[in-house]
């Protein structure tokens, strides 16, 4: 074998372990991204101030972040669910914003405190009177609403966000279990009702505690805490196991390359 051939082969062999290391590191980084990735970009959301209980009334905040570097949010339209019409919707005034409440007649009238309700709010629209929500900022729009349905676990609102460059973003996709859509609609989670005959479960637990059954409740709580701790530990061990496995693959490949080269 000539000297030229030897010099041509040696650099290629010396580069292979580094290439393998780079590939393994890339795989490890990708695994880390999959395991530790956070939620998608911020979107219009809704959160209650305190609690939003079934059958009751609540004050909620519609939170609107500005996701653009070159435009401001100047309009927000929140469409209310038609399958669960709300008889009372009162937006709180927000400085610098004009608000309009739109109502529609109901196909089937509702009863509320002995009164017949023939219309309900279909949407609320806020329009900026000045600059709106600028880059790097967010705005909250409080609304008092009710009565919340007592036969649903959540309410889905469809939001339409408009920028001053005429761009319109529609946050209207309803979420599905285990998967978040690209443009999710704001979802208000409802908690179980309490009081006025709706707190039977809580009253029953209190009665058991007073009758000497409190130990069972404490035991159940301890078991739940242990289960949560075990679940967290299992997830951590799974991540560590993946990383160790990747390191083992890298070591094996590198060792094989060295034996081949030698």
N, C-alpha and C positions, 0 to 999 in steps of 0.2 A: 504494500500500500504506500502510495506516495505521501510526502509531507503535506501537499496541498489538500489531499483527501482527509488527512487526520485533522488538520486545522478547520476544515469545513464541518466535520462531524462534532467536534468537541464543543463549540459554542452552542449548537442546537441542543445537545444533551444537557448542558449546564443551565439552559433556559427552561427546560421542561418542569423541574420541580417548582420553580417560581410560578409558572403558568398554572400548575395544579393547585398551588397554594391560593392563587388569585381566584380560581374557580370555586374552591371550597369556601373561601371567605365570602364570595358573592352569594353562594347558596345559604350560608349562615345568616348573612344580612337580610336576605329575602325571607328566611324563616322568621327572623326577628320582627320584620315589618308585618308579616301575617299575624303573628301572635300578639303584638303590642300595638297594632294600628288603632287609632282613635276614630271617633265618628267623622263623617264627611263634613264638608264645609258648612259653616253656620247657615241657618235658614230661619224663616219666620216660625216662631214657636209660641206656645201659650202655657202659662203656669198660674196656678191659683195663689192668691194671697191667703195663706192658711190652708183651709180644707175646702174641697168641693165634694160635698156629700150628696148621695142620691136623694132626690126629693126635696132638697133644700135650695138655698140661694148662696151665691159666692161672688167674690170679686176676683177677676182674673186679669193678668197682664199679657197682652200680645207684644212680644219682643221682636223688634225689627233691626237686624244688623245691616250695615252697608258693606257689601262685598265687592264694590267697584273702586278702582283707584282714580277714575276720571269722571265720576258722576255721583250725584246725590239722590237719595230716595225722597221723592216728593209726593207720593201717593200710596196709600195702603187701603185695600178693600178686603174686608173679612166677610165671607159668606157663611151664614148660619145653616146648620143641618135641617133639611126639610122633614126628615123622618122623626125628629124630636123637636118640634117647634117650642120656642121659649116665649112665654107671655110677658116677661119683664126684662128689658135690656136698656141699661142706662150708662152711656159712656161718660167717663170723667173728663172734664176739659183739659186739654194739653196746650200749654202756651205755644203759639206759633203755628197752630194747626186748626183748620176748620173741620168740623165733623158733621156728617149727615147720616141719619138713621132712616132706612128704607123698610117699609112694612108691606106685607102681602096678605090677601085674604086666605083663610084656611079652607081647605076642601071640607073638613069636618070640624065644627066648632069645639072648643075645649071648655071645661068647667074649672074655674079658679076661685076659691073662697066664696062659692055660691053665685058667682057671676059667669055669664057665658062670654067666652072670648072668640071673636070671629076673625081676628087677624094677629099675625106675629111678625117679629122682625126677621127679615130675610138677609139683610146685610148692613154693615156699618162701614162708612168710607171716611177716611181722614185725608185731607189735602193740605199740603204745606203752604203757609202764607209767606214764607221767606225762603231760606236756603234748604230746609228739610234736614234729613239725616245725612251728614257729610261723611267723607271717607274717614275710616278709622273710628267711627262712632256707632252707637245704637240708640234706639228710642223705644220706650215702653208706652203702651196705650191701655190704660186701665178701663175695665168695663164691669159693671155689676149686672149679673144675669141670674135668671131662674124662671120658674122653678125647674131645677134639673130633673131629668127623667129618673124614675126609680126602677126602671127595667132595662138599664144599660150600664155598662162598665166604663164607657168613654163617649166623648163627643168629638166628632171630626169637623174641623172648620177648614174651608178652602180660602187661601190667601192669594191676593194678586198684588205684587209689588212693582211700582213704576218709578223709573229713574228720570232725571231731568234731560237725559239724552234720548228720551222716548223708548228706551228699552223696557220691556215688560217681562217679569219673571212670575210664573204661575206655580205656586206651591199648592198643588191640588191632588197629588197622588196619595191615595190611602195606603197606609203601611200594611204589610203582610207579616205573619208570624215568622220570625227568624231572618227577615230581610228588610232592609230599609231602601225605599225607592230613591231615585235620583233627585226628585223634587217633592219631598214629603209634605203633606198637609199638616198644619198644627193639630195636635191631638190633646184633649183635656181628659186626664184620667179621673174617674169618679170613685170616691171611697164609699164604703158601706154606710148606710144611713144609721143614725143613732137618735134616740129619743122619740117621743110620740108613738110608742109601740114598735119602733124599728130597732130598739136596742135589746131585744130579748136575749141574744147570744151573750152580750156583755153582762147583763143582769144575772144570767145563769152562772157565768164564771164567778162573779162576785159572791153569789149564794153558796157555791161549792167551797170557795175559799173560807167563808164564814162558818161552814159546817165541818171544817177539819179536812177538807179535800185540797187545801192549798199546796200540800206536798206534791200532789199529782201535777198541778200546774207548774210548780218549780222544776219538777223532774222533766216535764215536757220541754220547758224552756232550756234546761241544761242540755238535753238531748239535741235540740235544734241547734244550739250554739256549737256543740261538738261536731254536728254534721256539717255546719258551715265551715268550721275550722278545717275539717278533714277535706272538704271540697277544695278549699284554697290551697292546702298543702299538696293535694294531688295535681293541681294545675301547675304549681311551681315545679314539682318533680318532673312533670311532663316536659316543661320547657328545658330544664336542666338535662333531661335524658336526650332530647333532640340535639342539644348543643354538644353533649358528650359523644353521641353517635356520629355527628359530623366531624368532630375532631378525630375519632377513630378511623373514619374513612380517609381523612387527609393523611394520617400517619401511615396507614396501610399503603396508600398510593405512592407516597414519597419513598417508603422503604422499598417497594417494588421497583421504582424508578432507579434507586441507587444501586440495587443488586444488578439490574440490567446494564447500567452504565459501567459498573465495575467488571 
